[in-house]
């Protein structure tokens, strides 16, 4: 009986870890004023009729702190990349130089920084909700195992400890990201 509960605890921890990793990926897409190739993770290019991630059709480099350079492996896809960037919600106009595309990141205004901090806090809250949902599902599953009352109480406390641990991790990551956004 306790083996099932132990396996459930491991499964719950793994799901909470995945929630934190998903939040990390969301944070990577938030523009901080410095060029970061992860800004382009959500851009898909129509490559011979198939929607393909940008990173699979081009290399992305950071030649300067405020600039990204996208160099396609196949020059025939240059216009498609430019079109995909224009269609995305990046708000960065691509500059095609014939061999690649330059994206210039403008400096963030104080208002925009504050708005991005609010967005990061919303992402943080959704990450915490995901962790709490994992806790709720785990608690429900644990109660169905038919453990003794004392064992059940101990495992429920373990699940709560895991929840607190991952909520703290999310809070710490949010604080770091918010401070990074507010640094000029």
N, C-alpha and C positions, 0 to 999 in steps of 0.2 A: 504494500500500500504506500509506504513512504517513498519507494522508488519512483512511483508515478508523481508524487508531489515534488520530489527533487527534480525530476525531468521537467515538470511544469515550471518550476522556478527558473531553470536554465532557459527554457523557451521564452519566458516572460522577459528575462534579462536581455536575451538576443533581440526580441522585438523592440524593447526600449532603446537598445543600442542603435537599431536601424532607424528609429524615429529621430535620434540625435544626428545620425549621418545624413538623413534627408534634410534636416534643418541646416546642416553645414553646407550642403549643396545649394540651398536657397540663399544662404548668406553670401556664398561665393558669387552669386549673380548680382548682388547689390553693388552698384557703382560707388566707389569711395573717393574718386578724384584721381586715383592712380590707375594706370593701365593694368588690366589683369585679363589674361586670355580666357578665364572662366566666364567673362561677360558674354562670350559668344557660344556658350554651351547649349543654349536653347534655340540656336539658329539652325534651320534645316534648309538645304539647297536642293533644288530640283536638278538632279544629276542623271542625265539620260532617262528622264521620266520618273525617277525614283527619288522620294524625299530622303536625303542623306545628311547626317550631321556634318556641319561645316568642318570639324576637325578631321573628318575622314577624306575630305577632298582638298584640303589646304593646310599648310603649316601656319601657325600664328606665333608671331614674335613681338617682343616689346623693345623697340629700338630706343625709345625715350620714355621717361616717366609718364608722360601724358599722351602716348601714342601707341597704337597697335598696328602691326603690319601683317596682312594676310597674303600669303603667296600660294596660289593654287598649284597642285601637282600637275594639272592639265590646264593650259592657258585658255582652252575653249570654254571653260566653266566660269571664267572671270565675270562675265556679264550676269550669269545666274547668281553668283555670290553677291554681286552688287545689288541685284534685285531683291534677294533674300534679306539683306541688311536693311534696305529701304522699307521693306514690308514689316520688319520686326519693330518692336516697341522700344528699341534702344534710344532713339532720338539722336543718333549720331550719323551725320551725312558721310557716306563713303567717298573717298577720293581715289579714282582709278588712275594709275600711272602707266598702264599698259602691261606691266608684268605682275602687279599686285595691287592691293587696296590698302590705303592708309585710313585709319580712323583716329581722329584727333579728339581727345577727351577734354572738354572745357572745364575750367575750374568750377567747383561747386559753390553756389551762393549760400549764405547763412540760412536762408529760408529753406532751400533745397536740402541742406544737411539736416535740418530739424525734421523735415518731412521724411527723409530716409530713415532717421532714427525711429520715428513713429512706425514706419513700415517694418523695421527690424523688430520692434516690440510686438507688433501684430503677428509676425512670423514666429516669434518666441512663444507667444500665447498659444498659437496653433500647435507648436511642438509640444508644449506642456499638456495640451488637451489630448494629443495623440498618446503621450506617456500615460496619462490618467485613464484613457480608454483601455490601454493594455492592462493596467492594474485592475480595472473593473471586470474585464473579461477573465483575467486570471483568478480573481476572487470568486467569480461565479463558477468557473471550472473546478476550482479547489473545493468548493462546498459540495459539488456533485460527487467527489471522490469517496465520501463517506468515512472520513477520518474521525478519530476520537476528538472530543471537544478541545482538549489541551493541545493536541497536535495541530488541529485546524487553526487554533488561535495563534500558535507559534508560526505557522506558515503564512498566515495573513499578516503578521507583524513583519516577516521577512519580505513579503511583497511590498508592504508600505515602506520599508527601509530602502528597497530598490527604487521605488517611485521617488522618494525624497532625494536619493543620490542622483538620479537622472534629471530631476527638476533643477537641482543645484547646478549640475553641469550645463544645462540650458541657460540658466541665469548667468553663469560665469561667461559663457560664449556670447551672450547678448550684451553683457557689459563691455566686453572687449571690442565687439563689433561697433557698438554705439560710440565708444571712445575713439575708435579708429575713424569713424565718420566725422566726428566733431573736430578732429585735429586738422588744422589748416596747413 
